[in-house]
Amino acid sequence: MTDPTPHFFKIHAIGPLKLVEKGVINISTKGAKHDELGHTQFLLGQAPRNGVDANGDKKFDFHNVTDALASTKNFLTGKSWKRGKAFPIGQRNYRSIQQKNAAVVC
């Protein structure tokens, strides 16, 4: 089995740079201690692939409730979330949530 750590760190090192380049974050952006951002605590490495401008202001903003929830829906849909289904342990939607909360501590 190969070590996924280098890939994980590459994504989370480049993700913030992409967000700075797009103007999504800047020096005054507030986030959590370990790279989480906004209402649903997106990791910055996940943000470029999953960010959604749901309120129509031409940018995705994880501190805006509408954008944050639409971005979280986008992420979970990409992880096989099925709308309207329950999420008991072991079921598909439960596994989707586990992937959202899959931060690895090294």
C-alpha positions in Angstrom: 0.0 0.0 0.0 1.4 3.4 -0.9 1.4 6.3 1.5 -1.3 8.9 0.5 0.3 11.6 2.6 2.3 13.4 -0.1 -0.7 13.6 -2.4 -2.9 14.9 0.5 -0.4 17.6 1.3 0.1 18.6 -2.3 -3.6 19.2 -2.7 -3.8 21.2 0.4 -0.7 23.3 -0.3 -1.8 24.2 -3.9 -5.5 24.7 -3.1 -5.0 27.9 -1.1 -2.7 29.3 -3.8 -5.5 28.8 -6.4 -8.0 30.5 -4.1 -5.7 33.5 -3.7 -5.2 33.6 -7.4 -9.0 33.7 -8.0 -9.5 36.3 -5.3 -11.6 34.0 -3.1 -9.2 34.4 -0.1 -6.8 37.1 0.9 -4.6 38.2 3.9 -7.7 39.2 5.9 -9.7 35.9 5.3 -10.6 34.3 8.5 -10.4 30.5 8.9 -9.8 27.9 11.5 -6.5 26.7 12.9 -6.1 23.7 10.6 -7.0 25.1 7.2 -10.8 24.9 7.5 -12.9 27.7 6.0 -16.4 28.9 6.4 -19.7 27.6 7.7 -19.2 24.0 6.7 -15.4 24.0 7.4 -14.1 23.3 3.9 -10.5 22.3 3.7 -8.8 24.8 1.3 -7.6 21.9 -0.9 -11.2 20.8 -1.5 -12.5 24.3 -2.2 -11.3 24.9 -5.8 -13.0 21.7 -7.0 -16.2 22.1 -5.0 -16.8 25.8 -4.5 -20.2 27.0 -5.9 -21.3 30.6 -6.5 -24.9 30.0 -5.5 -25.8 33.6 -4.8 -24.7 35.0 -8.2 -22.0 37.4 -7.0 -19.4 35.9 -9.4 -17.3 34.2 -6.6 -17.7 31.4 -4.1 -17.5 32.5 -0.5 -17.6 29.9 2.2 -18.6 32.5 4.8 -21.8 33.1 2.7 -24.4 30.6 3.8 -25.9 30.1 0.4 -22.5 29.5 -1.3 -21.3 27.3 1.7 -24.3 25.0 1.6 -24.3 24.8 -2.2 -20.6 23.9 -2.2 -21.1 21.3 0.5 -24.0 19.8 -1.6 -21.6 19.8 -4.6 -18.9 18.0 -2.6 -21.3 15.4 -1.1 -22.9 14.7 -4.5 -19.5 14.0 -5.9 -19.1 11.4 -3.1 -22.2 9.5 -4.0 -24.7 11.3 -1.6 -28.3 10.6 -2.5 -30.8 13.3 -1.8 -33.7 12.3 0.4 -32.0 9.2 1.7 -31.1 8.5 5.3 -27.5 8.3 6.6 -27.3 5.4 9.1 -23.9 3.8 9.8 -22.7 1.7 6.9 -25.0 3.2 4.3 -24.0 5.2 1.2 -24.8 8.7 2.6 -23.0 7.9 5.9 -19.9 7.1 3.8 -20.3 10.4 1.9 -20.3 12.3 5.2 -17.3 10.3 6.4 -15.4 11.5 3.3 -16.3 15.1 4.1 -14.9 14.6 7.5 -11.8 12.7 6.3 -9.1 15.0 7.6 -6.0 12.9 8.4 -3.8 13.8 11.3 -0.2 12.9 10.7 
